[in-house]
Amino acid sequence: MASIDIYTKQTCPFCHRAKALLDQKGVKYHEIAIDNDSDKRAEMIDRSQRTTVPQIFIGQHHVGGCDDLFALEQRAELDPLLNA
């Protein structure tokens, strides 16, 4: 099972949707809350080159945001990534 990092903010509805999909898949993930944490936010930007949340990493693969995660699911490409 691949390791999953997801950068989030508490008030972000897209973060909640992405986590709900991962929960539905029954996978464990490491949530990194960037609320009021400028170091974690800087880390997220450095890793993803993006400033929006969520930012999702499966193993070393940068998935992107919530829409990207759902697109992988629709194309049946998410499960192989999760099981890598």
N, C-alpha and C positions, 0 to 999 in steps of 0.2 A: 504494500500500500504506500503510495506516494505521500510525502509530507505536504501539508497545505497551510499556507500563510494567507490571512486575509486582513488587510488594513481597513479599519472601520471608524465611524463616528456614531455615537448613540442615536442621534436624531436623523440619521440617514435612512430613508425608506428603501433605497436600493441595496444598502448593506443588509437590511433585514430580509429582503427577498433572496439575496445571494446565500445568506446563511441558512434560510429555510430550505433552499434546494439542496444544499450540502447535508443538512439534517435529514431531509427526505431520503437521500442516498445512503444515510447511515455511516457517513465518514466523519472522522475526527479532524478538527482543524485548529490551528493556533490563531486566535483572534488578537490582533494588535490594534488596540484603541489609540487613535491619535488625538482624541479630544484633549485640548490643553497640554499637549506633549510635543513641543516643537522639535525635539530630537527624533522622536518616532516619525513625525511628519516628514522631516528632512530625510530620514532613512527610506521612507516610502518613495519619495520623489527621486532619490538617488537610484533606487532599484527599478522603478517603473518608468521614469521620465514623465510621469503624469502627476497632476495635483488633485485629482478628484478621487473620491472614495465610492465604492470599495475598490481596492486594488488586490487582485487575487493571484497567488503564485501556487502552482502545483508542481512540486519538485523544483527544478530550476526553470520551468516554463512559466513565463508571465502570461497569464490568461487575459488580463485586462480587468474590466469592470463587470457589473451585473449583466448587462446586455450581452457581453462577450461570453460569459459563463452560460447563459441560457441559449445562445447560438450554438455553442459546443454541444449542449444537451440535445437540441433539435436535430443536429447533424449526426447524432449518435457517436460523437467523438469524445464526450466527457468521461464515460465509464473507462475506456482504455487508458486515458490519462490518469484517472484516479487509481487504477489497478496496476500501474507501471511499477 
